[in-house]
Amino acid sequence: MEAITLDGKHVRLEPLSSEHIDGLCEAIYDGELWKLYVTLVPHPDNIHEFFSNAQKANKSGDGLTFATIDKHTNRIAGSTRFMKANLPYKRIEIGYTFLGKSWQKTRLNTEAKLLMLSHAFESLGLNRVEFLTDYLNSSSRQAILRLGAKQEGLLRNHMVMPDGRIRDSVMYSIIENEWLGVKQHLSCKLIEQGNQDDLHAFV
């Protein structure tokens, strides 16, 4: 995939480079994200392997990994990725998303997904965007549903996690003819989250 920066009001998604590594480690330490057994967040000690794998995936045409930048602080909040790209069949997956604890449940993730979905459907002309998560990751499952994605099915014994646990995965998708409604939903959600953030600032 072509390396492209996706720029919003609150968040900027920059193609991951070596310049982002230190900031990405800080985001991972914020909440000790590698300890969450239902995710695949790299330990900061292994960040160079994560970076190398992301670069190889991009060169092979698999997808594109982003650093998620909080535009208000210019700090790296986490990372997200286009992956398992199959452009001839007009589909792609959004995954490997993680945010430091300070940015979780904020409008950064909502706007990041809006930017990525807009690029997928409006710039790349795709028909389908997929999301895959651990069956045990209830927070992620609810977050994907809140985007407007629909659950499609359960993939049993789908993956082996680093600790040896055999993981069941849940598949979700958004398809092209749903995109206009999902886009309106996410745009309204951003406004609501902004109002909540403004309210909290005065509490």
N, C-alpha and C positions, 0 to 999 in steps of 0.2 A: 504494500500500500504506500501511496505517496505520503511523505511526512508533512503534516500540516498542523498549524496551531489553531485551536478553537478558542475564541475569545468571547466572553460574556461580560455582564455587568459586575458580577461578584467573583467569578472564577475564570482562570485561563488554563487551558490544557496545552502544555508544551510537549513536543516529542521528547521522550526521556533521553538525557545525555549525561555524560560523566559529571557535568557541572551541577547536576541535581542530587548527586549521591549523598552528600553530607546532610542536606536538608531533608532528604527522604528518610535517612536514619533517625533524625530528630523526630519526625512524624511517627515513625514506628515505635520509638521509645515512649512517646506520648500515649500511655495506655498499655504499654508492653504488648503490642498487638500480636507478636509471635506466639504468645501463650494461649491465644484463643484456639481451642482445639478444633473448632468447626470452620476454620479458615486456613488459607495457605499463604500467610504473610511471612516473608523471610525474616530471619533474625538479622539484625544489623551486621553481625559478623559474616553473614553470607550474602551481603548486598551486592558484591561484585559478581557472584554467580547469577543472581537475579538479573542484574544489568546485562551480563553476557548473554543469557538466555533470551532476554527481551530483544537484544540487537540481532541475534540469530533468527528469531521468529520474524522480525521485520524484513531481513534480507531474503528470507525464504518465501515471502509473500503471505505469511500466516496472518499478519495484522500489524498493529502499531500500539506501542506503549506510551502513555502520557505521564508526565508529572503534573499533579493537580495543584495549582497555585492559588492561594487566597489573595485576591487583588487588593484587598483593603490593608493587608499587612505585608504583602509580597513574600509570604512564607510558604514553603511547600507543605501542603496539608496531607498529601498521600499520593496515590497512583491509581490509574485505571487503564483498561486496555481494550482495543479492538482485537479479536482473536478468532482463530478457526475460520478465516475469511474464505468464502467460496464465491467469488465475484461472478463467474459464469452462471452459477445457479442463483445469484442475487440474494445471498444470505451471509450473515456474519453474527458473531457472538460478542457481547459486551461482558467482560468479566475481570477477574483478578483485581477487583476494586477494594481499596482499603483507605481509610482516613484516620488520622490521629484522633484521639479521644476528644480533643478540644473542638474538632470540627464535625463530630458525629451528630446526626439529627439536626443539622443546619441546612441552609439553602444551598450550600456549596454542592452537595451531592445531587440535589434536584436540578440545579442549573447545569452541572456537568453532564447529566444524563440527557437533558434537553438539547445541549450542544451536540452530543454524540449522535443522538437519534436524528436530529435535524440533518447532520452531515450524512448519515447512512441513507435516509430516505430521500432527501432533497438534492444532495450533491452526487452521491454514488448511485442513486436510483435503485436501491435494493428493495426487495419484496418482503424481507423477513429479518428481524433482529431477535436473537436468542439470548436467554439468561439461564444460567445453570448454577444451582447452589446445593449445599449439603442439606439433606432432609432434616437434620438436627438443628440447623441454623435458623431458628424461628424468626430472629430479627431480620435476617436477610430475606427470608421468604415474604414477610410482611412488607418490607421495603420495596421489593420487586412488584408486589401486587399494587402497592400505592402508586407506583409509576403508571399503572394502567395496563400492565402486562397480564396475560392470561396463562393459567397453569395448564400444561398439556399432559404431563404424565410423570411417573416415577421410574427412574432407572435403577434397578436393584443391583447391589454388589457392583457398583459402577466404577469405584476408584479405591485404591489403597492409600490411606493417609500416612504421613510421615511416622506416626506412632504405631502403625500396623493395623489400625482400625479399618475395616472394610466399610466404605461409605456408600449409602444410597444417595442419589442425586435427584433433584426435582427440576424439570424442564419447564421454562416459561417462554413466551414469545409475544412480540408485537408485530403485526403484519401491516403491509402498506395501506390497505383500505381502512385501517383503524387509526392511522397516524394523525390525521387532522384532529380527531377527537382527543387523542392522547396529548397532542401538542397544546391544545386549548386547556386541558386539564393541568398539565405541568406549568403552563404560564400562570394560571390562576393560583396554583399551589405556591409558586414563587412569591406572588404578591402577599398571600396569607402568611407565609413564613417571614417575609420582610416586616409585616405589621407586628408579628409576635416578637421578632428580634428588637424592633424599635420600642415595644412596650417593656421588654425585659431591661432595656438600657436605662429606664427611668425608675425601675423597682429598687 
